[in-house]
Amino acid sequence: MAKPARRKCKICKEWFHPAFSNQWWCSPEHGTKLALERRNKEREKAEKTAEKKRRREEQKQKDKIKIRKLA
């Protein structure tokens, strides 16, 4: 079996040999830091999409009211 290729840690940018194919951090501390950053990024993205959806629904309600006033 071939030795896994070297990778750069996503946190400290140091070269390391990963133990697993999905490992992108050089130490457990950096693994937790990377996981927290990813979780925060996903949460912010979800909040942004929820806000967009809320605004879209609000705009639809305003349009319905405008149509009623014009009629």
ABEGO torsion letter per residue (X at the ends): XBBBBBBBBAAAGBBBBBABAABABABAAAAAAAAAAAAAAAAAAAAAAAAAAAAAAAAAAAAAAAAAAAX
